């Protein structure tokens, strides 16, 4: 069954999925390197979008919350694709290189 409705349950699922991805992905570059600085920017974006998603959800704006949490996960995925983060082979949480 296909659903085109953004529900609280669907948002909770994607918030949890992104939280797991954020916790599992580990930095590859050494601290202080240019790559580490770039990774910091990516992760700040992921964290900001995840925070926005929670804010939108709390205010009943489920459509924007859904968009924001997907952006958050995409930033983490970008870190994996760019080989700035190690996804530890988890192809359920990440699009692996």
C-alpha positions in Angstrom: 0.0 0.0 0.0 1.4 3.4 -1.0 0.8 6.3 1.2 1.1 10.0 0.2 0.4 11.2 3.7 3.1 12.4 6.1 2.1 11.0 9.5 3.7 11.4 12.9 4.7 7.7 12.7 6.4 8.2 9.4 8.3 11.3 10.7 9.3 9.4 13.9 10.6 6.6 11.7 12.8 8.9 9.5 13.9 11.0 12.5 15.1 7.7 14.2 16.7 6.5 11.0 18.7 9.7 10.6 19.7 9.6 14.2 21.0 6.1 13.8 22.9 7.2 10.6 24.4 10.1 12.5 25.6 7.9 15.3 27.0 5.2 13.1 28.9 7.2 10.6 32.4 8.0 11.8 34.9 10.6 10.5 37.7 9.4 8.3 39.9 12.5 7.9 42.3 13.4 10.7 41.3 16.4 12.8 42.6 19.8 11.5 42.9 18.8 7.9 41.0 20.5 5.1 38.8 17.4 4.7 38.0 17.5 8.4 36.9 21.1 8.1 34.7 20.2 5.1 33.2 17.3 7.1 32.4 19.7 9.9 30.4 21.8 7.5 28.5 18.8 6.2 27.7 17.6 9.7 26.6 21.0 10.9 24.2 21.1 8.0 22.9 17.6 8.8 22.4 18.6 12.5 20.7 21.9 11.6 18.3 20.2 9.2 17.5 17.5 11.8 16.8 20.2 14.4 14.6 22.1 11.9 12.7 18.8 11.3 12.0 18.5 15.0 10.9 22.1 15.2 8.5 21.8 12.2 7.1 18.6 13.6 6.4 20.1 17.0 4.6 22.9 15.2 2.4 20.5 13.2 4.1 21.2 9.9 4.7 17.6 8.9 5.5 18.3 5.2 8.4 20.7 6.0 9.5 18.3 8.8 9.6 15.5 6.3 11.6 17.5 3.8 14.1 18.7 6.5 14.8 15.2 7.9 15.4 13.9 4.4 17.9 16.8 3.8 19.6 15.9 7.0 20.1 12.3 6.0 21.3 13.4 2.6 24.0 15.5 4.1 25.2 12.4 6.0 25.0 10.3 2.9 27.1 12.9 1.1 29.8 12.5 3.7 29.8 8.8 3.0 29.9 9.2 -0.8 32.7 11.7 -0.5 34.6 9.3 1.8 34.7 11.8 4.6 32.6 9.4 6.7 32.8 5.6 7.2 29.4 4.0 6.9 30.8 0.7 8.1 29.3 -1.2 5.2 25.7 -0.4 6.3 23.8 -0.2 3.0 20.5 0.1 4.9 21.4 3.5 6.4 23.6 4.8 3.7 24.2 4.9 -0.1 27.7 3.4 0.0 30.4 4.4 -2.5 
